[in-house]
Amino acid sequence: MTEELRKHRLKRLHMRSMRRGIKEMDLILSAYAARHLAEMDGDALDTYDALLNENDQDLYRWVTGQEPAPQQFSALIADISQTLQRQN
């Protein structure tokens, strides 16, 4: 992937992080994206991109620990949850 394409992908993922269905996920994911997207490799970006396709209510329950995240997202959700805890 060329650097320009990576820049476009990062911008797209950041925008999708900010424009969610519920305000809580807008805030959580946009803060996470701003802090972490630029340092992610291609595989991590693929996982984050797939996560953004999930339902906001499910994401919120996973991030807040109300329900366990699916295995493919568990490490990413744990990282997002830690970022959320550091914010508060």
Buried (B, 14 or more C-beta within 10 A) or exposed (E): EEEEEBEEBBEEBBEBBBEBEEEBBBBBBBBBBEEBBEEBEEEBBEBBEEBBEBEBEBBBBBBEEEEEBEEEBEEBBBBBBEBBEEEE
